[in-house]
Amino acid sequence: MAEPAIAASSLAARIDEAAQAIEARVIAWRRDFHANPELGNREFRTSGIVAEHLRRLGLDEVRTGVAHTGIVGLLKGALPGPVVALRADMDALPVAEEVDVPFASKARTTWNAENVGVMHACGHDSHTAILMGVAEVLAGLRAQLRGSVKFIFQPAEELPPEGEEGGAKLMIEEGALENPVPQAIFGLHVTSRLPLGVIGYRSGPTMASADSFKITVQGRQTHGAMPWFGVDPIVTAAQVVLGMQTVVSRQVDLTREPAVVTIGMIKGGVRENIIPDSVEMRGTIRSFDETMRDDIHERVTTLAEAISRGSRAGCTVCIRKNYPVTVNDPKLTEAMVPTLSRVTGADRLMLVPKVMGSEDFSFFQRVVPGLFIFLGVVPPGDDPTKVAPNHSPRFYIDERCFVLGMRALAHLSCDFLESGAPLSA
């Protein structure tokens, strides 16, 4: 049964006016965050600015230190109603920036024992600034706001440092979705795959699960001129890499859902004429179905161990589950599409294909119904298929997208609240 269409909020015109009025401030916040990026679980400066902003707005509650550096703010409207949550992530990436802008990052730090550049190469600076803007817009409408809005500013979406916990999962464990419990949660992500002025959405499985793996092939060291005196882990590892290409292409039913197994790092040896004792490989597994996900894990392990055993080498496979599939609740999505269409105009709202990238927003969606949308940032005249993608050192955002991002989150919130949480059982 189709969900009833949700009417536009009585606050629609005022939301649009307020979002336009603070555009310059949102751009300034974003540029400040961009010039001063911080990696996961280290967002001390960023979270401090966010918390101070929420306090100045007079929110009813501002909780700090959630999942290390996360912020949860609560705005209670003057009128009774449901609770909705909005989420933005705050962390940057260990990437050295190559974009020629006045506010380019020059930051460097140590990450997992390596000296790295730091850049907001995925746009989380924009997400944070946009949600700060939304908080200001809705705080200004408190007297007419029906229900409550939770503002969740999350650290470590790009994974915490090795050996640490963090991100959405830890925020949930520390009560980010409690007292009060929201009836829905919304989030957005800027993307270089959509043009400026466009919002993309999808119902059901939308972004892939993400798992990391490490395979260590243990051989026996010998001179490169006499390989028969040892066990060559480099040759064995090469066979494992080639074998991995058959997991998806020959062993997974791709008519059900797409999947990817990628080895992105391989290292072993220190000299051209010495066969080393071991080789280490690291990679990622992506899928859109939890059963397929577990099956791929088993096949990767079995294949690597069997190939190594055939070469008389040892093999250790460690697979770490990182993020589940990002699943947009079908009922919530259907109910909110009219809102998105009003915000963008029907010709600027796009149904997008599945995205092999991943998001730990998926953890929030496992607790409450969630909708995650995509905000286009590619300037007019540029081809979204040819510009630098998210995570690139050349990733670029047309800041004119910010007003649309604020309007989208604010309208989703108010339409949902005024409809009385319209999800049928």
C-alpha positions as a Python dict, from the first residue, in 0.01 Angstrom:
ca = {
    (1, 'M'): (0, 0, 0),
    (2, 'A'): (143, 339, -102),
    (3, 'E'): (232, 584, 169),
    (4, 'P'): (16, 899, 174),
    (5, 'A'): (181, 1206, 27),
    (6, 'I'): (318, 1441, 291),
    (7, 'A'): (210, 1801, 266),
    (8, 'A'): (456, 2088, 274),
    (9, 'S'): (528, 2223, 620),
    (10, 'S'): (362, 2545, 726),
    (11, 'L'): (718, 2672, 783),
    (12, 'A'): (834, 2609, 424),
    (13, 'A'): (865, 2970, 312),
    (14, 'R'): (1040, 3076, 631),
    (15, 'I'): (1286, 2787, 604),
    (16, 'D'): (1385, 2892, 252),
    (17, 'E'): (1424, 3254, 354),
    (18, 'A'): (1636, 3171, 661),
    (19, 'A'): (1859, 2928, 470),
    (20, 'Q'): (1932, 3190, 206),
    (21, 'A'): (2005, 3450, 473),
    (22, 'I'): (2284, 3249, 637),
    (23, 'E'): (2451, 3115, 321),
    (24, 'A'): (2760, 3333, 366),
    (25, 'R'): (2809, 3216, 725),
    (26, 'V'): (2779, 2850, 624),
    (27, 'I'): (3040, 2902, 353),
    (28, 'A'): (3269, 3068, 608),
    (29, 'W'): (3228, 2778, 852),
    (30, 'R'): (3302, 2528, 578),
    (31, 'R'): (3616, 2710, 465),
    (32, 'D'): (3741, 2727, 822),
    (33, 'F'): (3688, 2354, 871),
    (34, 'H'): (3847, 2286, 533),
    (35, 'A'): (4160, 2481, 619),
    (36, 'N'): (4181, 2308, 960),
    (37, 'P'): (4087, 1942, 897),
    (38, 'E'): (4104, 1675, 1166),
    (39, 'L'): (4111, 1297, 1134),
    (40, 'G'): (3876, 1049, 1301),
    (41, 'N'): (3850, 1064, 1682),
    (42, 'R'): (4068, 1377, 1672),
    (43, 'E'): (3803, 1634, 1576),
    (44, 'F'): (3867, 1843, 1888),
    (45, 'R'): (3867, 2187, 1726),
    (46, 'T'): (3577, 2108, 1494),
    (47, 'S'): (3354, 1966, 1767),
    (48, 'G'): (3437, 2259, 1993),
    (49, 'I'): (3316, 2506, 1731),
    (50, 'V'): (3000, 2300, 1673),
    (51, 'A'): (2920, 2273, 2043),
    (52, 'E'): (2967, 2645, 2102),
    (53, 'H'): (2740, 2723, 1805),
    (54, 'L'): (2464, 2497, 1936),
    (55, 'R'): (2490, 2650, 2283),
    (56, 'R'): (2461, 3001, 2139),
    (57, 'L'): (2144, 2894, 1961),
    (58, 'G'): (1994, 2802, 2297),
    (59, 'L'): (1934, 2434, 2230),
    (60, 'D'): (1770, 2249, 2516),
    (61, 'E'): (2060, 2006, 2544),
    (62, 'V'): (2413, 1995, 2402),
    (63, 'R'): (2597, 1675, 2487),
    (64, 'T'): (2969, 1661, 2410),
    (65, 'G'): (3228, 1384, 2411),
    (66, 'V'): (2997, 1123, 2260),
    (67, 'A'): (3213, 856, 2095),
    (68, 'H'): (3521, 1064, 2186),
    (69, 'T'): (3446, 1389, 2000),
    (70, 'G'): (3084, 1362, 1887),
    (71, 'I'): (2810, 1615, 1964),
    (72, 'V'): (2439, 1553, 2018),
    (73, 'G'): (2216, 1858, 2037),
    (74, 'L'): (1843, 1858, 2109),
    (75, 'L'): (1602, 2130, 1999),
    (76, 'K'): (1254, 2104, 2148),
    (77, 'G'): (983, 2282, 1951),
    (78, 'A'): (716, 2480, 2134),
    (79, 'L'): (444, 2250, 1995),
    (80, 'P'): (404, 1878, 2071),
    (81, 'G'): (506, 1626, 1807),
    (82, 'P'): (743, 1346, 1708),
    (83, 'V'): (1123, 1343, 1718),
    (84, 'V'): (1347, 1347, 1413),
    (85, 'A'): (1728, 1320, 1396),
    (86, 'L'): (1973, 1480, 1152),
    (87, 'R'): (2331, 1362, 1119),
    (88, 'A'): (2655, 1510, 982),
    (89, 'D'): (3003, 1361, 994),
    (90, 'M'): (3304, 1576, 1085),
    (91, 'D'): (3627, 1389, 1006),
    (92, 'A'): (3876, 1441, 725),
    (93, 'L'): (4101, 1197, 538),
    (94, 'P'): (4478, 1130, 535),
    (95, 'V'): (4513, 1295, 193),
    (96, 'A'): (4742, 1581, 89),
    (97, 'E'): (4532, 1849, -84),
    (98, 'E'): (4604, 1951, -445),
    (99, 'V'): (4314, 2195, -498),
    (100, 'D'): (4418, 2555, -567),
    (101, 'V'): (4187, 2748, -336),
    (102, 'P'): (4280, 3013, -75),
    (103, 'F'): (4155, 2791, 209),
    (104, 'A'): (4335, 2474, 96),
    (105, 'S'): (4459, 2251, 375),
    (106, 'K'): (4827, 2259, 463),
    (107, 'A'): (4777, 2032, 763),
    (108, 'R'): (4987, 1728, 835),
    (109, 'T'): (4969, 1480, 1121),
    (110, 'T'): (5056, 1127, 1227),
    (111, 'W'): (4801, 860, 1139),
    (112, 'N'): (4859, 493, 1216),
    (113, 'A'): (5229, 568, 1271),
    (114, 'E'): (5270, 748, 936),
    (115, 'N'): (5316, 1119, 863),
    (116, 'V'): (5029, 1218, 633),
    (117, 'G'): (4863, 1519, 481),
    (118, 'V'): (4508, 1590, 600),
    (119, 'M'): (4223, 1706, 376),
    (120, 'H'): (3845, 1715, 372),
    (121, 'A'): (3856, 1508, 55),
    (122, 'C'): (3509, 1363, 111),
    (123, 'G'): (3317, 1678, 199),
    (124, 'H'): (3250, 1625, 568),
    (125, 'D'): (3343, 1989, 626),
    (126, 'S'): (3042, 2075, 411),
    (127, 'H'): (2814, 1832, 596),
    (128, 'T'): (2911, 1987, 930),
    (129, 'A'): (2862, 2344, 809),
    (130, 'I'): (2528, 2259, 648),
    (131, 'L'): (2393, 2098, 964),
    (132, 'M'): (2512, 2393, 1173),
    (133, 'G'): (2309, 2608, 935),
    (134, 'V'): (2004, 2384, 967),
    (135, 'A'): (2029, 2406, 1346),
    (136, 'E'): (2026, 2785, 1322),
    (137, 'V'): (1732, 2786, 1081),
    (138, 'L'): (1519, 2556, 1297),
    (139, 'A'): (1619, 2720, 1625),
    (140, 'G'): (1484, 3044, 1481),
    (141, 'L'): (1150, 2871, 1420),
    (142, 'R'): (1125, 2708, 1762),
    (143, 'A'): (797, 2883, 1852),
    (144, 'Q'): (625, 2723, 1552),
    (145, 'L'): (820, 2395, 1549),
    (146, 'R'): (611, 2085, 1609),
    (147, 'G'): (815, 1818, 1789),
    (148, 'S'): (1189, 1790, 1849),
    (149, 'V'): (1502, 1771, 1636),
    (150, 'K'): (1823, 1588, 1732),
    (151, 'F'): (2141, 1716, 1571),
    (152, 'I'): (2408, 1445, 1559),
    (153, 'F'): (2761, 1556, 1468),
    (154, 'Q'): (2957, 1236, 1427),
    (155, 'P'): (3332, 1167, 1438),
    (156, 'A'): (3530, 895, 1260),
    (157, 'E'): (3301, 809, 971),
    (158, 'E'): (3615, 729, 772),
    (159, 'L'): (3712, 478, 1044),
    (160, 'P'): (3901, 553, 1366),
    (161, 'P'): (4274, 487, 1405),
    (162, 'E'): (4377, 124, 1429),
    (163, 'G'): (4307, -12, 1774),
    (164, 'E'): (4035, 244, 1853),
    (165, 'E'): (3657, 237, 1839),
    (166, 'G'): (3453, 520, 1698),
    (167, 'G'): (3194, 645, 1455),
    (168, 'A'): (2820, 588, 1438),
    (169, 'K'): (2831, 249, 1609),
    (170, 'L'): (2997, 392, 1919),
    (171, 'M'): (2767, 695, 1921),
    (172, 'I'): (2469, 460, 1931),
    (173, 'E'): (2625, 254, 2211),
    (174, 'E'): (2671, 578, 2407),
    (175, 'G'): (2306, 677, 2371),
    (176, 'A'): (2296, 916, 2074),
    (177, 'L'): (1957, 777, 1969),
    (178, 'E'): (1807, 768, 2319),
    (179, 'N'): (1626, 1017, 2545),
    (180, 'P'): (1437, 1086, 2324),
    (181, 'V'): (1429, 817, 2056),
    (182, 'P'): (1375, 964, 1708),
    (183, 'Q'): (1110, 821, 1478),
    (184, 'A'): (1331, 884, 1174),
    (185, 'I'): (1681, 1000, 1086),
    (186, 'F'): (1798, 1192, 778),
    (187, 'G'): (2144, 1254, 640),
    (188, 'L'): (2309, 1374, 321),
    (189, 'H'): (2639, 1339, 140),
    (190, 'V'): (2793, 1574, -114),
    (191, 'T'): (2891, 1394, -433),
    (192, 'S'): (3100, 1474, -738),
    (193, 'R'): (2881, 1240, -941),
    (194, 'L'): (2585, 1479, -955),
    (195, 'P'): (2567, 1837, -1086),
    (196, 'L'): (2494, 2142, -876),
    (197, 'G'): (2126, 2178, -790),
    (198, 'V'): (2050, 1805, -811),
    (199, 'I'): (1958, 1573, -524),
    (200, 'G'): (1985, 1197, -569),
    (201, 'Y'): (1802, 931, -372),
    (202, 'R'): (1726, 560, -375),
    (203, 'S'): (1495, 332, -178),
    (204, 'G'): (1621, 12, -16),
    (205, 'P'): (1989, -95, -40),
    (206, 'T'): (2169, 220, -150),
    (207, 'M'): (2535, 202, -45),
    (208, 'A'): (2741, -113, -5),
    (209, 'S'): (2864, -278, 308),
    (210, 'A'): (3238, -230, 358),
    (211, 'D'): (3473, -485, 505),
    (212, 'S'): (3852, -484, 516),
    (213, 'F'): (4077, -787, 502),
    (214, 'K'): (4441, -869, 556),
    (215, 'I'): (4600, -1181, 407),
    (216, 'T'): (4948, -1282, 521),
    (217, 'V'): (5126, -1546, 314),
    (218, 'Q'): (5403, -1710, 512),
    (219, 'G'): (5685, -1862, 306),
    (220, 'R'): (6048, -1942, 381),
    (221, 'Q'): (6327, -1698, 303),
    (222, 'T'): (6597, -1792, 52),
    (223, 'H'): (6830, -1638, -204),
    (224, 'G'): (6659, -1523, -522),
    (225, 'A'): (6904, -1726, -727),
    (226, 'M'): (6807, -2048, -550),
    (227, 'P'): (6426, -2042, -496),
    (228, 'W'): (6408, -2421, -452),
    (229, 'F'): (6568, -2386, -109),
    (230, 'G'): (6272, -2188, 22),
    (231, 'V'): (5903, -2120, -27),
    (232, 'D'): (5831, -1807, -230),
    (233, 'P'): (5548, -1604, -72),
    (234, 'I'): (5560, -1343, -350),
    (235, 'V'): (5471, -1591, -623),
    (236, 'T'): (5210, -1744, -394),
    (237, 'A'): (5064, -1402, -319),
    (238, 'A'): (5044, -1329, -692),
    (239, 'Q'): (4844, -1648, -739),
    (240, 'V'): (4615, -1544, -453),
    (241, 'V'): (4558, -1202, -615),
    (242, 'L'): (4463, -1366, -944),
    (243, 'G'): (4247, -1623, -771),
    (244, 'M'): (4055, -1349, -589),
    (245, 'Q'): (3933, -1223, -927),
    (246, 'T'): (3718, -1536, -958),
    (247, 'V'): (3529, -1487, -631),
    (248, 'V'): (3295, -1228, -781),
    (249, 'S'): (3323, -1315, -1150),
    (250, 'R'): (3264, -1691, -1112),
    (251, 'Q'): (3134, -1771, -764),
    (252, 'V'): (2879, -1499, -676),
    (253, 'D'): (2533, -1466, -829),
    (254, 'L'): (2555, -1111, -959),
    (255, 'T'): (2197, -1120, -1081),
    (256, 'R'): (2098, -1077, -715),
    (257, 'E'): (2324, -789, -615),
    (258, 'P'): (2659, -645, -726),
    (259, 'A'): (2973, -715, -524),
    (260, 'V'): (3341, -623, -534),
    (261, 'V'): (3659, -780, -394),
    (262, 'T'): (3963, -553, -432),
    (263, 'I'): (4320, -591, -312),
    (264, 'G'): (4457, -241, -277),
    (265, 'M'): (4789, -300, -104),
    (266, 'I'): (5060, -566, -125),
    (267, 'K'): (5402, -555, 34),
    (268, 'G'): (5686, -798, 93),
    (269, 'G'): (6060, -812, 60),
    (270, 'V'): (6340, -557, 96),
    (271, 'R'): (6582, -647, -185),
    (272, 'E'): (6554, -766, -544),
    (273, 'N'): (6759, -1085, -493),
    (274, 'I'): (6615, -1201, -162),
    (275, 'I'): (6294, -1403, -144),
    (276, 'P'): (6128, -1288, 180),
    (277, 'D'): (5964, -1485, 455),
    (278, 'S'): (5621, -1329, 411),
    (279, 'V'): (5396, -1107, 203),
    (280, 'E'): (5102, -902, 332),
    (281, 'M'): (4798, -805, 125),
    (282, 'R'): (4512, -576, 225),
    (283, 'G'): (4185, -514, 52),
    (284, 'T'): (3815, -441, 71),
    (285, 'I'): (3494, -636, 17),
    (286, 'R'): (3173, -458, -92),
    (287, 'S'): (2824, -605, -122),
    (288, 'F'): (2455, -514, -90),
    (289, 'D'): (2320, -830, 71),
    (290, 'E'): (2416, -963, 416),
    (291, 'T'): (2397, -1330, 310),
    (292, 'M'): (2618, -1264, 7),
    (293, 'R'): (2851, -1068, 232),
    (294, 'D'): (2911, -1365, 463),
    (295, 'D'): (2943, -1602, 167),
    (296, 'I'): (3213, -1384, 7),
    (297, 'H'): (3404, -1375, 334),
    (298, 'E'): (3407, -1756, 345),
    (299, 'R'): (3514, -1787, -20),
    (300, 'V'): (3796, -1533, 15),
    (301, 'T'): (3930, -1720, 319),
    (302, 'T'): (3901, -2066, 164),
    (303, 'L'): (4057, -1962, -166),
    (304, 'A'): (4356, -1782, -12),
    (305, 'E'): (4428, -2069, 225),
    (306, 'A'): (4393, -2334, -45),
    (307, 'I'): (4620, -2157, -295),
    (308, 'S'): (4883, -2103, -26),
    (309, 'R'): (4862, -2463, 87),
    (310, 'G'): (4915, -2574, -273),
    (311, 'S'): (5241, -2380, -276),
    (312, 'R'): (5338, -2521, 66),
    (313, 'A'): (5307, -2176, 219),
    (314, 'G'): (5117, -2076, 529),
    (315, 'C'): (4830, -1830, 514),
    (316, 'T'): (4641, -1619, 767),
    (317, 'V'): (4322, -1437, 664),
    (318, 'C'): (4172, -1167, 888),
    (319, 'I'): (3845, -1007, 775),
    (320, 'R'): (3702, -713, 966),
    (321, 'K'): (3339, -614, 924),
    (322, 'N'): (3328, -235, 911),
    (323, 'Y'): (2996, -97, 783),
    (324, 'P'): (2666, -270, 704),
    (325, 'V'): (2466, -200, 389),
    (326, 'T'): (2314, 148, 387),
    (327, 'V'): (1943, 73, 347),
    (328, 'N'): (1699, 358, 297),
    (329, 'D'): (1373, 263, 463),
    (330, 'P'): (1127, 209, 172),
    (331, 'K'): (824, 352, 354),
    (332, 'L'): (1012, 656, 477),
    (333, 'T'): (1167, 714, 136),
    (334, 'E'): (833, 694, -41),
    (335, 'A'): (676, 929, 211),
    (336, 'M'): (953, 1190, 178),
    (337, 'V'): (1003, 1193, -201),
    (338, 'P'): (734, 1466, -242),
    (339, 'T'): (933, 1681, 0),
    (340, 'L'): (1254, 1636, -198),
    (341, 'S'): (1070, 1708, -521),
    (342, 'R'): (938, 2035, -379),
    (343, 'V'): (1286, 2133, -260),
    (344, 'T'): (1466, 2066, -588),
    (345, 'G'): (1194, 2083, -850),
    (346, 'A'): (1081, 1756, -1005),
    (347, 'D'): (1334, 1776, -1289),
    (348, 'R'): (1625, 1807, -1043),
    (349, 'L'): (1543, 1508, -824),
    (350, 'M'): (1715, 1194, -952),
    (351, 'L'): (1676, 826, -874),
    (352, 'V'): (2041, 718, -853),
    (353, 'P'): (2196, 373, -903),
    (354, 'K'): (2348, 179, -617),
    (355, 'V'): (2674, 319, -485),
    (356, 'M'): (2967, 88, -412),
    (357, 'G'): (3095, 336, -157),
    (358, 'S'): (2992, 280, 203),
    (359, 'E'): (2858, 484, 494),
    (360, 'D'): (2835, 419, 865),
    (361, 'F'): (2505, 608, 860),
    (362, 'S'): (2393, 247, 806),
    (363, 'F'): (2431, 183, 1180),
    (364, 'F'): (2174, 453, 1259),
    (365, 'Q'): (1937, 300, 1004),
    (366, 'R'): (1951, -30, 1188),
    (367, 'V'): (1799, 140, 1494),
    (368, 'V'): (1544, 379, 1342),
    (369, 'P'): (1409, 428, 987),
    (370, 'G'): (1654, 638, 789),
    (371, 'L'): (1687, 819, 457),
    (372, 'F'): (2028, 914, 317),
    (373, 'I'): (2041, 1143, 13),
    (374, 'F'): (2310, 1278, -220),
    (375, 'L'): (2376, 1646, -291),
    (376, 'G'): (2535, 1737, -624),
    (377, 'V'): (2839, 1967, -609),
    (378, 'V'): (2974, 1972, -966),
    (379, 'P'): (2983, 2324, -1114),
    (380, 'P'): (2776, 2393, -1428),
    (381, 'G'): (2967, 2306, -1743),
    (382, 'D'): (3178, 2035, -1580),
    (383, 'D'): (3114, 1668, -1657),
    (384, 'P'): (3039, 1469, -1336),
    (385, 'T'): (3189, 1159, -1499),
    (386, 'K'): (3525, 1333, -1548),
    (387, 'V'): (3580, 1551, -1239),
    (388, 'A'): (3784, 1433, -942),
    (389, 'P'): (3578, 1198, -722),
    (390, 'N'): (3527, 1205, -346),
    (391, 'H'): (3848, 1100, -166),
    (392, 'S'): (4066, 1250, -440),
    (393, 'P'): (4329, 1514, -346),
    (394, 'R'): (4164, 1722, -621),
    (395, 'F'): (3805, 1688, -491),
    (396, 'Y'): (3625, 2020, -538),
    (397, 'I'): (3287, 2147, -412),
    (398, 'D'): (3078, 2424, -563),
    (399, 'E'): (2966, 2597, -244),
    (400, 'R'): (2642, 2714, -402),
    (401, 'C'): (2508, 2367, -308),
    (402, 'F'): (2488, 2459, 61),
    (403, 'V'): (2154, 2640, 53),
    (404, 'L'): (1993, 2342, -118),
    (405, 'G'): (2148, 2108, 140),
    (406, 'M'): (2013, 2316, 427),
    (407, 'R'): (1670, 2342, 268),
    (408, 'A'): (1656, 1967, 206),
    (409, 'L'): (1732, 1869, 566),
    (410, 'A'): (1512, 2139, 717),
    (411, 'H'): (1214, 2059, 492),
    (412, 'L'): (1251, 1684, 550),
    (413, 'S'): (1249, 1749, 925),
    (414, 'C'): (952, 1986, 936),
    (415, 'D'): (739, 1796, 685),
    (416, 'F'): (798, 1477, 882),
    (417, 'L'): (725, 1642, 1217),
    (418, 'E'): (406, 1815, 1103),
    (419, 'S'): (278, 1493, 942),
    (420, 'G'): (296, 1322, 1281),
    (421, 'A'): (557, 1055, 1189),
    (422, 'P'): (367, 905, 893),
    (423, 'L'): (517, 556, 876),
    (424, 'S'): (258, 281, 872),
    (425, 'A'): (315, -32, 1077),
}
